Amino acid sequence: MFQRAPERLCMLFAWSLGLWAQTPDKPPVIRVDVRQVLVPVVVTDDKGHHVTSLKASDFRIFEDGTPQEIAAFFTDASPLVDTPAAPRERTPAPSVEPASTAAPRATASPGGDAGRTFVICVDALHSASASSARTRQALIHLFEQEKSAGARYVLLAIGRQLQVLQTATPDPAVILSKLRNPALALALSGGDAAALRSQLDDLKNRMFDFCRSCDCNSPVACNLQAQNLKSSLDGQAEPWGVLREQFLGQMKSVVEELAKLPGGRTLILVSDGFSLQPAREFYAVAASFLPKDQRFRLAGPTDLEPRLEAVIREAVKRNVRIDSVNSAGLAQSSLSASGSMDASTPSDRSAPSVISRRVPSSSRGGTLQTEMDRHAASVVFQNGSGLAELAQSTGGLYFHDSNDLLRQFRTALADGREYYILAYAAPNAALDGKFRRITVEVKYKRLHVRAKSGYWAEAQN
């Protein structure tokens, strides 16, 4: 049943946005024998305010380190072409040199919201219930004050399946009403994240039993038992790998359908983060007890990096910017932070001899807890790396290490409204599928530029 799920998801999401009924007749275009690369660019000052008064002559753009001539220049009010490398004829916008060399001031966007689509996508698979509650509350505050001038908003949840919580609407009050509906809390219950946490808690107790029967400091003496343990953990992690593969497939489907809309497109992904090697979370617990066993320092049998890259490729190709918000915020990153995971207060199943050897009874923060905290910090970093990669590769922002979700959402919406589009002719005509790195600079040193990191030279499908 899962093989046909992406196709159904595409149809459902496209229907929710009204693509079948709203696609206008496209005017004829003149095609010329050149590939044009479009690069959405966001410029901010030292305080994070958007700068919207720059001209084409203020920018320099490079492909693989070689400077390129800017063939066309659009402001944030201009329509966005669907594909970044489609051969089209464009008339460059007139460029006027600035009157002085002083950096332009940040200004409000002059173009309004016409044609912009913001898709807020909440990760219901990896986010804890507390994170989902904070996310919901921050979004309520956001849409209480949001004033739209023609933008469209979509509210989705991605978990074991794609849930269209609110179809595309230009009215922020509609999104607000949906967010205030108590039924939404059920859709964002965090049940899967709680189930994973419970499995890790049980594993910790299992490891205490393991160390009671074997010497954790001498894994060679219990090599067979350790190998069986690793196989068992791989089996536990496998279902999570399947779920995350489906999750990334749904993400790709959302990007594909969002790319069909004209105008600016921003996808805001809200998540506690996810591992691209599902076994790593289980290995982190085992490695805390068996720090000398190299088998638990590996990534595991499943690597979902190609699935993440497929999402990024599609977003880059279609100029869909992804802003990722780590909803875990400043939550404590520890496998021993609470409940049965607290290594300083072992469960009844643990052996006193193990605790006295691994954790001094006279103090908290002994060897075992230190190991668990160290591995937990590594897992948290790895879980956030996927969110960071999605944002950085597509020219978006990665928000993390902050509990101020409202401010992060406001910044993400501002980013989707205030940007430039630079176009240049691709210097390398080979469609070899290789990555072409893009670098954008402005001549004012105190301004900061953010753009997608490059594109893959592939034929358009």
BELVENDA-V873931 format. One line per field, one symbol per residue. phi: phi as a letter, one per 40 degrees, with the letter a starting at -180 (. if undefined). Layout:
phi->???
This chain:
phi->.ccccdcccccccccccgcccbccccccbccbcacbbbbcbbbbcccgccbbbcbdccbbbbbfgbcbcccaabccccccccbcbccbcbcdccbbcccaccccccbccccgbdgcbbbcbccccbccccccccccccccccccbcbcbhcbbbbbbbacacbccacdacbdcccccccccdcccccbcgcccccccccccccccccccccccbcccbcccbdccccccccccdcccdccccccccdcccdcccccccccccgcbbbbcbacgaccbdcdcccccccccbccccccccchcbbcdcccccccdccccbfccbcbbcccgccccacbcafcccccbccccccdccccccbdccacgcdccccccccccccccccccccccdcccbgcbbcafaccccccccccccccbbabbbbacccbccccgccbcbbbbbcccccbbbacciaccbccb
